[in-house]
Amino acid sequence: MKTTEKIANAKKRIDELERLIKYWNDSEHCNAKIVNFPIKIDNKVS
């Protein structure tokens, strides 16, 4: 792998980490919403 490829890959990883950090920071400021879904459990014996 050439140096230019390593630099390009590192930039991609940095961009991804920056997006994740922004997402996490935004999610801390939003109110959490809880959705209750009915759960149907069937006991089946074969």
C-alpha positions in Angstrom: 0.0 0.0 0.0 1.4 3.3 -1.0 1.6 6.4 1.2 -1.1 8.2 -0.7 -3.4 5.3 -0.2 -2.7 5.2 3.5 -3.4 8.9 3.8 -6.6 8.6 1.8 -7.8 5.7 4.1 -6.8 7.7 7.2 -8.9 10.7 6.0 -11.9 8.4 5.4 -11.6 7.1 9.0 -11.3 10.6 10.4 -14.3 11.8 8.5 -16.3 8.8 9.7 -15.3 9.4 13.3 -16.2 13.1 13.1 -19.7 12.1 11.8 -20.1 9.7 14.7 -19.0 12.3 17.2 -21.5 14.8 15.8 -24.3 12.2 15.8 -23.5 11.3 19.5 -23.4 15.0 20.5 -26.7 15.6 18.7 -28.4 12.6 20.3 -27.4 13.8 23.8 -29.4 17.0 23.3 -32.5 15.3 21.9 -35.1 13.9 24.2 -35.3 10.1 24.2 -38.5 8.7 22.9 -39.7 5.4 24.1 -42.1 3.4 21.9 -44.0 0.5 23.5 -44.8 -2.2 21.0 -47.2 -5.0 22.1 -45.4 -8.3 22.3 -47.2 -11.5 21.5 -45.5 -14.6 22.7 -46.7 -17.9 21.5 -45.7 -21.1 23.3 -45.6 -23.8 20.7 -44.6 -27.3 21.4 -43.7 -29.6 18.5 
